[in-house]
C-alpha cells in the first residue's frame, strides 16, 4: 500500500492529489492521509475537500503500520534494539523522482511539484475534471460573477503576487520573493504580444499591489472571505487567457488548468533558495529573472 500525506496549502494539496491519481492509474493501492500533516499546522486544513473530491482515506492504523510507529512498550523496545522498520519516504529534492512511481509500499511525505509525475493524458484529464468546477458551484456573490464576465470579455492576464508569508522571519531565507522588476518585465513581455492586455491581480498583499500597479489596465481582485475563497480565486485565475505566476504552487495550478494553446505563462526563473526546482517548470512557461 502507498499512503500520501496531505499537507500545505491548496496548491500543494493539488500536487499531492495529482500524484494519488497517477499512482492509482498505474494500478497501485493508494490512500491519502489527510490528518497527520495538519496536526502541527494550525493555519491550514485539507481544503481540496472544497472541490467535493472523493479519495480513499488512510486509517490511523494503516499509517502506523507503514511508519512503524506503534507506541506500545514491546514495539518501542524492539525499535531500540533493531531500529525502525519504516516505509516512510521524505522528499529530499524538488526534482522529479521517477522511482516514486514504481513503489508498492510507502508513506510519502512531500510536495511532488512537477507535472512529470502525471504525464499520462488520461490522468491529466482526471485531474482537470477534479479541479475544474462550474462557476455556479463556487460563486454566489455578484463581485465574483462580475469579475468572471470581465475576465472572459478581454485579453485577461492573471498576475499573482505572494508576499506576506514569504517575507516573515521564519520563511524569508527559503522563499525567493518576486521583485517589482520581475513583474514589470513580465508585464512588458505580455504587452509585446498583447498590447491590450488587462491584468487581474490576485494577492495576499492588496495594499502593496495597489501602490505598485496603477492604471486602468490593472485591477486588484478583492473577494469576500469564506470557506471556498481560495478555490474561487483559483477558478477565476484559471479563466484568464494568460498568466504571470509567482513562485507559488497556487498560481502554478491556475496556469496549468488553462489548457488554451495560445496562452502565455511567465514564471520566475528562480523558485526557492534551498532546493533545485527545475522540474516544476512546464514546457509552456517562459522564465524571467526575479
C-alpha positions, 0 to 999 in steps of 0.5 A, a space after each residue: 500500500 502507498 499512503 500520501 500525506 496531505 499537507 500545505 496549502 491548496 496548491 500543494 494539496 493539488 500536487 499531492 492529489 495529482 500524484 494519488 491519481 497517477 499512482 492509482 492509474 498505474 494500478 497501485 493501492 493508494 490512500 491519502 492521509 489527510 490528518 497527520 500533516 495538519 496536526 502541527 499546522 494550525 493555519 491550514 486544513 485539507 481544503 481540496 475537500 472544497 472541490 467535493 473530491 472523493 479519495 480513499 482515506 488512510 486509517 490511523 492504523 494503516 499509517 502506523 503500520 507503514 511508519 512503524 510507529 506503534 507506541 506500545 512498550 514491546 514495539 518501542 523496545 524492539 525499535 531500540 534494539 533493531 531500529 525502525 522498520 519504516 516505509 516512510 519516504 521524505 522528499 529530499 529534492 524538488 526534482 522529479 523522482 521517477 522511482 516514486 512511481 514504481 513503489 508498492 509500499 510507502 508513506 510519502 511525505 512531500 510536495 511532488 511539484 512537477 507535472 512529470 509525475 502525471 504525464 499520462 493524458 488520461 490522468 491529466 484529464 482526471 485531474 482537470 475534471 477534479 479541479 475544474 468546477 462550474 462557476 455556479 458551484 463556487 460563486 454566489 456573490 455578484 463581485 465574483 460573477 462580475 469579475 468572471 464576465 470581465 475576465 472572459 470579455 478581454 485579453 485577461 492576464 492573471 498576475 499573482 503576487 505572494 508576499 506576506 508569508 514569504 517575507 516573515 522571519 521564519 520563511 524569508 531565507 527559503 522563499 525567493 520573493 518576486 521583485 517589482 522588476 520581475 513583474 514589470 518585465 513580465 508585464 512588458 513581455 505580455 504587452 509585446 504580444 498583447 498590447 491590450 492586455 488587462 491584468 487581474 491581480 490576485 494577492 495576499 498583499 492588496 495594499 502593496 499591489 495597489 501602490 505598485 500597479 496603477 492604471 486602468 489596465 490593472 485591477 486588484 481582485 478583492 473577494 469576500 472571505 469564506 470557506 471556498 475563497 481560495 478555490 474561487 480565486 483559483 477558478 477565476 485565475 484559471 479563466 484568464 487567457 494568460 498568466 504571470 505566476 509567482 513562485 507559488 504552487 497556487 498560481 502554478 495550478 491556475 496556469 496549468 488548468 488553462 489548457 488554451 494553446 495560445 496562452 502565455 505563462 511567465 514564471 520566475 526563473 528562480 523558485 526557492 533558495 534551498 532546493 533545485 526546482 527545475 522540474 516544476 517548470 512546464 514546457 509552456 512557461 517562459 522564465 524571467 529573472 526575479 
